[in-house]
Amino acid sequence: MKFKYSILYVEDVSCTLDFYTAAFGMQKRFLHESGDYGELETGQTTLAFAAIVLMTQMGKSPAKADPANPVFELAFETDDVAAALTQAIEAGAQLVQEPKQQSWGQTIAYVSDPNGFLIEICTPIG
């Protein structure tokens, strides 16, 4: 078995794809003609988004993301956290934590996307 994809539930899939493209330089892989499902090019594991309304129609009761009380985070690795942070904020991300060097040598900053999902922007470990 392999980990294939994560699907985040959002209000507007197309706008979310546009945000991730502008904020993190990812490319859109796919947006369903209904606009209710889309994917980004992210390597071996797909980052996907599904409309909350679609999930509700499928019998799920998705909750809204809250960056102040996250239950998970997405992490994007870069050699230049400050530049990536600036790009993300210019694209509409909300600053959660300025870049900070960790005791293990990694630099980490946090933003939230327009849906409220917590995103870590970090340097490689070791």
Helices and strands as residue ranges (DSSP letters): E 5-10, H 13-24, E 27-31, E 37-41, E 46-51, H 52-57, E 74-77, H 81-90, E 94-101, E 107-112, E 118-122
